[in-house]
Amino acid sequence: TWVFPRPTAKEQFEPYSVETPACFTLHFSHAYEDDVTGNLVSFFSGWPPSNSKDFLGAWSGYAPCYSRIPPTFLWRMEIDPKAKKCVSLDVAPGATNACIEHVLVHPNFNIGKAQNVYAIACNFVGDSSAPTGYARMQVESGRSMMLPEGEYNDEIDAYWFGTRYFPTEPLIVPKVGADLNNERDAYLVGVVQDASKKKSFVAVFDLEKDLSEGPICKLHLKSTIPHGLHGCFVPGKDSKSSIFC
């Protein structure tokens, strides 16, 4: 793992590498410098160690074959920058057995100690399967104890759309006039494909409520939208980009 100084950091240093346990990193949700220990803590989605020699090799082919795709988990890595060593690399607290992807936090917490990490959700039994919902995991206060494979993690807040509904990577959109230090003063917005009707809709969740209560509205589209990755919210046609873009 490589550590680089931010271009705007007051204290610059030579980039350095830290030896970490083998894993395959996909997407980072956030990272921060711990106020107490000074350690660097980061959260990311990734695969457990494997002997694969191809980049995303398990995803090759006409369609995903989940019998050979490893489950994607949310990981927590802690690095001691003084000793330049990895302190720990484990599945994040509150995320045991959660097969998830496209993790993200409130945009004001990308480099802060976020309590809530959001993701598209596949299942909470540690298996590999297609995403059918959205999840909220509490990574600072959630359960750290590992669950046996196959045991359901019942402490995760989630909403499941049902069979043949496939959600894409969501966005966290702060509300108008929101307190940007309040992670839940925002909306979760995501495009969902209804494969049976061959159409998509935009689902909007109020994050001051539990995801399990369902979306506060659905904006139905006339056709299906291909599965999308990564995005940024812009308030309106004539508005400037979000301060977080």
N, C-alpha and C positions, 0 to 999 in steps of 0.2 A: 504494500500500500504506500502510495506516494503522498507526502504532505507538502503543500505549497503555501506561501504567504499570500494573503489577498493583496491585490495591487494597491489598495488604499490603506493598508495596515501601517500603523505608526512604526512598528518594529519589523523590519524586513530581515529575512534569513535565507540561507541557501536551501533549496528544496532537498528533502531527504526521503529515503524509503524505510519502511518498517516491515519486518517479516511478520506475516499473519498466517493463521491457519488457512488451508486451501478451501476456497469456495468460489462461486461464480456470482459476481455482483451485477445486478440489472439496473435498478433505478434508486437514487437517493431521495428520501423524503425531506430530511433536514439534518443539521449538525450544529453543535455548539461547544463552547469552551466552558467546562464546569467551573462554577464560581468557587467551589470549595477545594477541589483537588487540582484544578488547572488542566485536567485531562481533556482531550478532544473526544467527544461522543458523537457518533453518527449512526443514522438509521437508514437501512436500504433493503430493497427486495432482492432476493437472490436464491440460488440453488445450493443445496448441501454439496459437499465434496463429491466428485465423480471422476471417472477415468475418460470422459469424453475429450476427444482431440479436435472437435469441430466447433466453431463459434455458432451457438444456437443450433447445433446439429440435430437435437431432439425435435426441433420445430420444422424440420425439412419435410417436403412432400406436399401433396395437393391440399391436404387438410390435417389439422392437428390430430395426433394419435396419443391420447392421454395415458395409454398403457405403457408408453415408453418416455413420456415427458415427466421429469421430476417435479414434485410439488414446489411451488414458489412460496417462501416464507419471508416474514419481516425480521431482519437481523439487527442487532445492536452491537456496535464495535466501539471499544474504548481504547484510546492510545495515550500513553504517557509521553508528552513531547520532550520532557527533560531527559528521561532515560532512553527515549526513542525506541520504545517497545510496545507491543500490543498487550494490553492488560486483560482484555476479554473479547470474545466474539461468540455470541449466543443468540438464539431466537429471542426477540425482544419480549420483555414482560407484557402480559396481556395479549400476546399473539400466538401462544402455543397452539399447534395444530391448525392454524388458520392458513389455508392456501389462498393467497391473495396476489395482486399485482397492481402496478401503477399507483404507488403510494405517494401521498402528498399531505401537506399540512396547510393551515391558514398561511397565506403568503407573507404575513408580518412575522412569522415564526420560522422562516427558512433557516435562519442562523440563530434561533432561540430555543429555549427549553419548552417545546410544545408538549402538551398533555395528550393531545388527540392526533392520531394518524389515520387518514382515510384511504380507502383502496377499493378496487373492484374485488368482489368476493366470490370464491369458487365453492368452498366448503370449510367446515371447522372441525374436521376429523383427521386432517393430515394427509388426505388423498390428493391426487392430481385430477382435476376436472375443469370443465369450461366455466367461465364466470357467469353468474346469474343474479348478482346483487351488489350492493354497496355495504361496506363495513366501516365501523369506527372502533379503533383499538386505543386503549388508554395505556400508553407505554411507560409512563412514570409511576403509575399507581396500580397497574394491573398485576395479575398473578404471575410470579416468576417460575413457579414449579412446573416442570415439564409434565405433560400428560401422555399416557400411553397412546401409541398410534391407533386410531379408530375411535378414541374417546372424544366426545363432542365438547368443545369449549363453549360453555353457556354464558360466559361473562362478556362476550363481544356483542355490541349493539349493531344490528344489521337489518337490512330490508332485502327480501328475496322477491324478484319479479315473477318467477315461475318458469315452467318448462318452455323452452325455445325463445326465451327473452335473453338477449345478450347485451349487457351494458358496456360502454366504452369508458376510457379514462375520464374521470370527472374533473371539474374545476371548483375551487373554493372561492366564492365571490363575497367580499365584505358588503354588508348592507349599507345603504345610503345613510351617511351620518353615523356610521358604526364606531364603537370603541375598538380601535385596532389592537388593543391589548387584550381583548376578550375573544378567544378563539371561536366561540360559538355564536358571536354576533355576525353571522354570515349565512350564506346559502351554499348548498352543494348542488351543482348543475351538471347533468350528464346526459348524453345521447344514448338511447336504448333501442336496439333493433328487435322488432317483433318478427321473428323468422316465419311464423305461420301465416301472417298477413303480408309479408314482404314490405313492411313499412317501418319507419322509425318514429320515435317521439323524444322530446326533451323532458326529462324528469327534474323537478326542482324540489329540494328538501330544505326545510328550515332547520338549521343546526342548533337552534335553541330548544328544539324538540328532539326526541329520540328518533333515529333513523327508522326504527321498527314501526313507528306510527305511519310510515309511508310518505310519499311525496305530497306536497301541498298543491301541486298542479302538474299536469302533463300537457305539453304542447305538441299536438299530433302533426306530423309532416305528411306530405303527399306521396312520398316515395321512401325507399330505404337509403340510408347513408352508409358507405363503407366503414368498417371498423377503424376508428381514428386513434391517433396517439398524440399526446402533448398539445397544449393550447394555452391561450391567454384570453381573459375577458376584457372586452372594450364596452363601456357603458352604453354608447349610442352612436348613430350614424355620424353626427356632427361633433361628437365628444372626442376629447383627447384620450390616448391610451391610459389604461390603469396605471397608477403610480408604481405598481408592482411589476409592470412589463418592461 
